[in-house]
Amino acid sequence: MSEICRWKAPATLTIYEVSELPTVLDDIATQGKSWSIDLADIVEIDSCGCQLLMLMEYAAISSENKIEFINADDALRNHFNLFGAGSILDNVYHGFQASAQIEI
């Protein structure tokens, strides 16, 4: 069984919030082998927020970790489609069975 690390995105994920999250990419690369990113609370996102989520996926894959984006609503999916990046929200890995969880 692997440990799942969970990260809940803030309601606003713009350049201002992203600049206050400098360790999240390092955390994904170094903590846990499976990540679940909850996007349910996002009500505002800009291109910087989209880039952060894309970099989270890149950091996980580069570190040979698993990542899933959950609870992405249609508005968020449409926003990612505008950037040509809608496919990352479909990048879901099933079968997480955790013996422990870390909340970041």
C-alpha positions, 0 to 999 in steps of 0.5 A, spaced: 500 500 500 502 506 498 501 513 502 497 518 499 498 525 500 492 530 499 492 537 497 486 542 497 487 547 492 484 554 495 478 558 492 482 563 488 488 560 485 491 566 481 498 569 481 498 572 488 496 565 491 501 561 487 507 566 489 505 564 496 505 556 495 513 556 493 514 549 496 508 545 493 512 543 487 518 540 492 513 537 496 510 533 490 517 531 488 519 529 495 513 527 499 509 520 498 508 517 491 501 518 490 498 525 490 490 527 490 489 534 488 482 536 490 480 542 485 473 543 488 473 549 492 476 553 486 472 559 484 477 563 480 484 561 477 488 565 472 494 562 467 499 562 473 494 557 477 493 553 471 501 553 470 502 551 477 497 545 476 500 543 470 507 543 473 504 539 479 503 534 474 510 534 471 513 534 478 509 528 480 511 524 473 518 526 473 519 523 480 515 517 478 509 519 482 502 518 481 497 524 481 490 525 480 486 531 480 479 530 483 473 534 483 474 539 477 467 542 475 466 544 468 468 551 468 475 549 470 475 544 465 473 549 460 478 554 462 484 548 461 481 547 455 482 554 453 490 553 454 490 546 450 491 543 457 484 540 459 487 533 458 491 533 465 484 534 469 483 527 465 489 524 468 486 520 474 490 514 477 485 509 480 486 504 485 489 508 491 489 504 497 493 508 503 495 505 509 496 513 511 495 520 509 499 526 509 495 533 509 499 538 506 
